[in-house]
Each structure stands twice: as C-alpha cells, then as structure tokens.
Amino acid sequence: MDMGVYPINAARYLFRDEPIEVTGVGANSGDPRFSEVHEMATGVLRFSGDRLAVFTCSFGAAPADAYQVVGTKGELWLQPAFDYHVKPTMTLKVEGKKKKTTFPKVDQFGGEVEYFSRCILQNEEPEPSGYEGMADLRIVQALLQSMRSREPVKLEPFEKRLRPAEQQEMKKSPVKPEEDLVDAQSASGQ
C-alpha cells in the first residue's frame, strides 16, 4: 500500500484503462520487521486487449526506480520514474534508434497544494479526486487477495472517468530551503 500505488497508477494512466485481472506474489527474507506484511511484492495487471503491466516493490532489495514500457516497435525507459529529487531521463528506442531526453526537476507538491487550495476556496471538486485513490486501492486489495489465495483475481468492471490531463500541469521551481527548519535527529538514526 505504500509503494505499489505508484506503478499501479502509472499503468492505469499509460493504458487509459482499468485492469480486468490481477495476480500478486509476495515474499519475505525472514527479517522480523516483515512478520505481518510482505517485504517484497510483485503484481501483474491484465488490461483488456491482453496488455500487461508488471511491477515489483521491495523494502529489502537494493533501491531501484525505473519505468519501462515495451511496445511492438521499441521501448521507453524512464529513470528515475517516481523520485522527484533529481532530473528524470527518458530513453526512447524505436526500431534501433535511441534518443535521450532529460527533464528539469520540478516541485511536484507545490502545484498540487496550490491547486487543491484553490479548489477548496472556490468550492470545486478537485481532479484527480478521491475516486483515483479508490481505483488504485481496489487493485491493491485484489493483489493482496491474490497473494493469499495464490490465484489470479478478476476485477469487476470499474467506471472509467476522466483522468487528469496534461493541460492541468503546473510548473513550479524546486524549493530550496535556506536553513534547517527543524533541529532534530532523523527517525532512522542516520
């Protein structure tokens, strides 16, 4: 539920569709911190038209942060895919020709906070709404069910709504604090 929603949401956006079936597999190395939850989880999402999305999330493996899309004529690779602290680089390879594009680092949260605040002040429904979170979590729940049953789980049809679009993008420069706001030790002790 912590990390899995990001690749789930990314797959839903990529396909502009909702999965019709999911398969989940979880694993633990024996670390006692993971006695009640999986240390690692892999999900396979089946979309209509026999399109698949596969992802793995882990608290025990080496950090990995990439997104790969493989199509009939080539592939797209984005790294980092979900971390917002560095400039992401996209590599596009189509029929053997490779092109790299680096995107500027942006403040993802500043635009969200500004937009959400405006919706509250103007009494407007935000988009994305809670519906997007519900759509992702129903998939997480089905993946957990699949892990327990060791069987694929078919999903009931889910209303497809208008999803956030590129026109909603707000570009904000990264915020650089001039001084430490809190003088406290890290929760991890580092």
C-alpha positions as CSV (number, residue, x, y, z in Angstrom):
1,M,0.0,0.0,0.0
2,D,3.0,2.3,0.4
3,M,4.9,1.9,-2.8
4,G,2.6,-0.2,-5.0
5,V,0.1,2.5,-5.7
6,Y,2.6,4.5,-7.8
7,P,3.3,1.8,-10.5
8,I,-0.4,0.8,-10.4
9,N,-1.5,4.4,-11.1
10,A,1.2,4.8,-13.7
11,A,-0.1,1.7,-15.6
12,R,-3.7,2.9,-15.4
13,Y,-2.6,6.2,-16.9
14,L,-0.4,4.6,-19.6
15,F,-3.3,2.3,-20.8
16,R,-6.0,4.8,-20.0
17,D,-7.9,1.8,-18.7
18,E,-8.7,-0.2,-15.7
19,P,-7.2,-3.8,-15.2
20,I,-9.6,-6.7,-15.6
21,E,-7.5,-9.2,-13.6
22,V,-4.5,-9.1,-11.3
23,T,-2.0,-11.6,-9.9
24,G,0.1,-10.8,-6.8
25,V,3.0,-12.6,-5.3
26,G,4.7,-11.6,-2.0
27,A,7.9,-12.7,-0.4
28,N,9.9,-12.3,2.9
29,S,13.5,-12.9,3.6
30,G,12.8,-13.7,7.2
31,D,13.5,-10.3,8.6
32,P,11.3,-9.9,11.7
33,R,10.2,-6.4,10.6
34,F,8.1,-8.1,7.9
35,S,6.3,-10.7,10.0
36,E,2.9,-9.1,9.3
37,V,3.5,-7.7,5.8
38,H,5.4,-8.7,2.7
39,E,8.9,-7.4,2.3
40,M,8.6,-7.6,-1.4
41,A,5.6,-7.8,-3.7
42,T,5.2,-8.3,-7.5
43,G,2.0,-7.5,-9.3
44,V,0.8,-8.4,-12.7
45,L,-2.1,-6.3,-14.0
46,R,-4.0,-7.6,-17.1
47,F,-5.8,-5.0,-19.1
48,S,-8.2,-5.5,-22.0
49,G,-6.6,-6.3,-25.3
50,D,-4.1,-8.6,-23.5
51,R,-2.0,-5.7,-22.3
52,L,0.1,-6.4,-19.2
53,A,1.8,-4.3,-16.6
54,V,4.3,-5.9,-14.2
55,F,5.9,-4.2,-11.2
56,T,7.9,-5.1,-8.1
57,C,8.2,-3.2,-4.9
58,S,10.6,-4.1,-2.1
59,F,11.8,-2.8,1.3
60,G,14.6,-5.3,1.3
61,A,16.1,-5.1,-2.2
62,A,18.6,-2.6,-3.5
63,P,16.8,0.7,-4.4
64,A,15.5,0.7,-8.0
65,D,13.5,3.5,-9.6
66,A,12.7,3.0,-13.3
67,Y,9.8,2.6,-15.5
68,Q,10.0,0.7,-18.8
69,V,7.3,0.5,-21.5
70,V,7.9,-2.2,-24.2
71,G,5.8,-2.0,-27.3
72,T,5.8,-3.6,-30.7
73,K,8.4,-1.2,-32.3
74,G,10.5,-0.2,-29.4
75,E,10.8,0.7,-25.7
76,L,10.7,3.7,-23.4
77,W,12.8,3.8,-20.2
78,L,12.3,6.5,-17.6
79,Q,14.8,6.8,-14.7
80,P,14.1,7.8,-12.0
81,A,10.4,7.1,-12.5
82,F,8.9,8.1,-9.2
83,D,11.6,10.0,-7.3
84,Y,11.2,13.8,-7.6
85,H,14.6,14.8,-6.1
86,V,16.6,14.5,-9.4
87,K,16.1,15.2,-13.1
88,P,14.5,12.3,-14.8
89,T,16.0,11.0,-18.0
90,M,13.9,9.2,-20.6
91,T,15.4,6.9,-23.2
92,L,13.3,6.1,-26.2
93,K,14.5,3.4,-28.5
94,V,12.4,2.8,-31.7
95,E,13.4,0.4,-34.4
96,G,17.1,0.5,-33.2
97,K,17.3,4.4,-33.0
98,K,17.9,5.7,-29.5
99,K,17.0,9.2,-28.2
100,K,17.6,10.5,-24.6
101,T,15.7,13.4,-23.1
102,T,16.4,14.9,-19.6
103,F,13.5,16.7,-18.0
104,P,14.0,19.5,-15.4
105,K,13.5,18.8,-11.8
106,V,10.2,20.3,-10.6
107,D,8.3,20.8,-7.4
108,Q,5.5,18.3,-7.8
109,F,3.9,19.0,-4.5
110,G,3.8,22.8,-4.8
111,G,1.4,22.7,-7.8
112,E,-0.8,20.1,-6.1
113,V,-1.1,22.1,-2.9
114,E,-1.8,25.3,-4.8
115,Y,-4.4,23.6,-7.0
116,F,-6.1,21.8,-4.1
117,S,-6.2,25.0,-2.0
118,R,-7.8,26.8,-5.0
119,C,-10.5,24.0,-5.2
120,I,-11.3,24.4,-1.6
121,L,-11.5,28.2,-1.8
122,Q,-13.7,28.1,-4.9
123,N,-15.8,25.1,-3.7
124,E,-14.8,23.0,-6.7
125,E,-14.3,19.2,-7.0
126,P,-10.5,18.5,-7.4
127,E,-9.3,16.3,-10.3
128,P,-7.8,13.9,-9.5
129,S,-10.3,13.3,-6.8
130,G,-10.6,10.6,-4.2
131,Y,-12.0,8.4,-7.0
132,E,-8.5,8.0,-8.3
133,G,-7.2,6.8,-4.9
134,M,-10.1,4.4,-4.6
135,A,-9.4,3.0,-8.1
136,D,-5.8,2.3,-7.1
137,L,-6.7,0.8,-3.7
138,R,-9.2,-1.6,-5.2
139,I,-6.4,-3.0,-7.2
140,V,-4.1,-3.2,-4.2
141,Q,-6.8,-5.1,-2.3
142,A,-7.3,-7.5,-5.2
143,L,-3.5,-8.1,-5.3
144,L,-3.5,-8.9,-1.6
145,Q,-6.4,-11.3,-2.2
146,S,-4.4,-13.0,-5.0
147,M,-1.3,-13.3,-2.7
148,R,-3.5,-15.0,0.0
149,S,-5.3,-17.3,-2.5
150,R,-2.3,-17.9,-4.8
151,E,-4.8,-17.4,-7.7
152,P,-5.4,-14.6,-10.1
153,V,-8.3,-12.3,-9.1
154,K,-10.8,-11.0,-11.7
155,L,-11.9,-7.4,-11.1
156,E,-15.4,-6.2,-11.5
157,P,-15.8,-3.5,-14.2
158,F,-14.9,-0.1,-12.8
159,E,-16.3,3.1,-14.2
160,K,-13.7,4.9,-16.2
161,R,-13.8,8.6,-15.5
162,L,-12.0,11.5,-17.0
163,R,-8.4,11.3,-15.7
164,P,-6.1,14.3,-15.0
165,A,-4.7,15.6,-18.3
166,E,-1.6,17.4,-19.4
167,Q,-3.4,20.7,-19.5
168,Q,-3.6,20.6,-15.7
169,E,0.2,20.6,-15.4
170,M,1.5,23.4,-13.2
171,K,5.3,24.1,-13.3
172,K,6.9,25.1,-10.1
173,S,10.6,25.6,-9.5
174,P,12.1,23.3,-6.8
175,V,12.1,24.8,-3.4
176,K,15.5,25.2,-1.7
177,P,15.2,25.9,2.0
178,E,17.7,28.5,3.2
179,E,18.1,26.9,6.6
180,D,17.1,23.8,8.5
181,L,13.6,24.4,9.9
182,V,13.7,21.6,12.5
183,D,16.7,20.7,14.6
184,A,16.0,17.0,15.1
185,Q,17.7,13.7,14.6
186,S,16.5,11.5,11.8
187,A,13.9,8.8,12.7
188,S,16.3,6.2,11.2
189,G,19.1,7.5,13.4
190,Q,21.2,8.5,10.3
